[in-house]
Amino acid sequence: FESTKDKGTVWLTHKRLMTHDGEDATMDDADPNGKKEYLCLICVTHGKKANFSMHVISSDPPKFHTAYGSLLKASFMTLRKRDKKCEKLCTEQLTKRKQHMAEPVVISGPKHGNGQRKRQRKVKAVIKQEQAKERSAKREDEGAKAQRLVP
């Protein structure tokens, strides 16, 4: 769990242990009632880096889960909560940018003389705004295509 503190996933799987013949593996000791206890295979996987497995008697998983739960609680102490304020701020900035991009820039003022620089800045702003609209439309089209391809 030390390697997954920053990010990552640990998979835990439970399966009934099977022999190579395809039959269930059983314990040598049987209950006095004649019931057989099956083995449970517990596998822990962290990507391709680490794989661990162990055999547990079918009556022991509750003990295993209590030990595993205490281990998880100890490792979860280092995780941070999501910063919802920052997410909200980012979404507000995004909507503000989209609104600013949607507002038309009015070009006014004389082509020559006083106010020429102001007019040139507005012309450049219109060109920049059109390019940003084209980029965002292209990005949305690519996103829509990717969603159609993924089932």
Salt bridges, closest charged atoms under 4 A:
GLU2 OE1 - LYS5 NZ 3.31
ASP24 OD2 - ARG16 NH1 2.66
ASP60 OD1 - LYS63 NZ 3.91
GLU87 OE2 - ARG82 NE 3.29
